[in-house]
Amino acid sequence: MEDKLIKIAIYYNNFDAELAKLKLEENGIYCFMKNEHVAQLQFGLANFELMVNSTDKETALKILNEEDDHLA
């Protein structure tokens, strides 16, 4: 099966997007931010799309949701 990149989250500010990206990278999941540079040029209209390999989707979502649970 071929691995493809999929969007798992959209963030509207760079800070939240980078926190999520770092959390995934700390757990060994390859990810990148789609539209990162375009979003930075469009002040107030930013859409940072967090992309991961399709095979990492479930693990990545679990990691991001665990982080949200600790904040509550």
Kinemage of the C-alpha trace (Angstrom):
@kinemage 1
@onewidth
@group {chain A} dominant
@subgroup {mainchain}
@vectorlist {calphas} color= white
{ca met a 1} P 0.000 0.000 0.000
{ca glu a 2} L 1.325 3.400 -0.948
{ca asp a 3} L 1.758 5.949 1.816
{ca lys a 4} L 0.130 9.294 1.133
{ca leu a 5} L -0.024 12.515 3.103
{ca ile a 6} L -3.318 13.531 4.642
{ca lys a 7} L -4.553 16.556 6.583
{ca ile a 8} L -5.354 15.821 10.222
{ca ala a 9} L -5.811 19.321 11.617
{ca ile a 10} L -6.187 22.977 10.703
{ca tyr a 11} L -4.856 25.738 12.938
{ca tyr a 12} L -5.509 29.457 12.655
{ca asn a 13} L -2.344 30.663 14.339
{ca asn a 14} L 1.277 29.689 14.037
{ca phe a 15} L 1.786 29.094 17.759
{ca asp a 16} L -0.817 26.316 18.058
{ca ala a 17} L 0.301 24.791 14.764
{ca glu a 18} L 3.936 24.615 15.848
{ca leu a 19} L 3.022 23.116 19.237
{ca ala a 20} L 1.080 20.316 17.546
{ca lys a 21} L 3.869 19.717 15.037
{ca leu a 22} L 6.514 19.515 17.778
{ca lys a 23} L 4.384 17.109 19.826
{ca leu a 24} L 4.096 14.733 16.857
{ca glu a 25} L 7.797 15.001 16.013
{ca glu a 26} L 8.708 14.239 19.643
{ca asn a 27} L 6.759 11.003 19.245
{ca gly a 28} L 8.541 10.033 16.029
{ca ile a 29} L 5.783 10.987 13.588
{ca tyr a 30} L 6.837 12.710 10.377
{ca cys a 31} L 4.653 15.751 9.712
{ca phe a 32} L 4.753 19.113 8.053
{ca met a 33} L 2.710 22.284 7.846
{ca lys a 34} L 1.025 22.841 4.485
{ca asn a 35} L 0.480 26.487 3.500
{ca glu a 36} L 2.797 27.651 6.262
{ca his a 37} L 4.420 30.453 4.282
{ca val a 38} L 1.232 31.506 2.524
{ca ala a 39} L -0.590 31.679 5.855
{ca gln a 40} L 2.102 33.931 7.286
{ca leu a 41} L 1.657 36.357 4.404
{ca gln a 42} L -2.114 36.539 4.869
{ca phe a 43} L -2.320 38.135 8.299
{ca gly a 44} L -5.586 37.229 9.987
{ca leu a 45} L -6.521 34.650 7.349
{ca ala a 46} L -4.056 31.943 8.305
{ca asn a 47} L -4.879 28.289 7.707
{ca phe a 48} L -2.007 26.094 8.847
{ca glu a 49} L -2.781 22.526 7.700
{ca leu a 50} L -0.991 19.771 9.634
{ca met a 51} L -0.164 16.842 7.333
{ca val a 52} L 0.939 13.296 8.253
{ca asn a 53} L 1.384 9.971 6.471
{ca ser a 54} L -1.916 8.130 6.174
{ca thr a 55} L -0.457 5.190 8.119
{ca asp a 56} L 0.247 7.519 11.082
{ca lys a 57} L -3.223 9.095 11.166
{ca glu a 58} L -4.688 7.198 14.131
{ca thr a 59} L -1.545 7.524 16.255
{ca ala a 60} L -1.172 11.219 15.455
{ca leu a 61} L -4.791 11.999 16.324
{ca lys a 62} L -4.460 10.080 19.575
{ca ile a 63} L -1.340 12.050 20.527
{ca leu a 64} L -2.965 15.390 19.723
{ca asn a 65} L -6.163 14.475 21.598
{ca glu a 66} L -4.164 13.367 24.655
{ca glu a 67} L -2.533 16.784 24.726
{ca asp a 68} L -5.957 18.453 24.651
{ca asp a 69} L -7.169 16.235 27.517
{ca his a 70} L -4.316 17.440 29.744
{ca leu a 71} L -5.362 21.060 29.216
{ca ala a 72} L -8.923 20.502 30.421
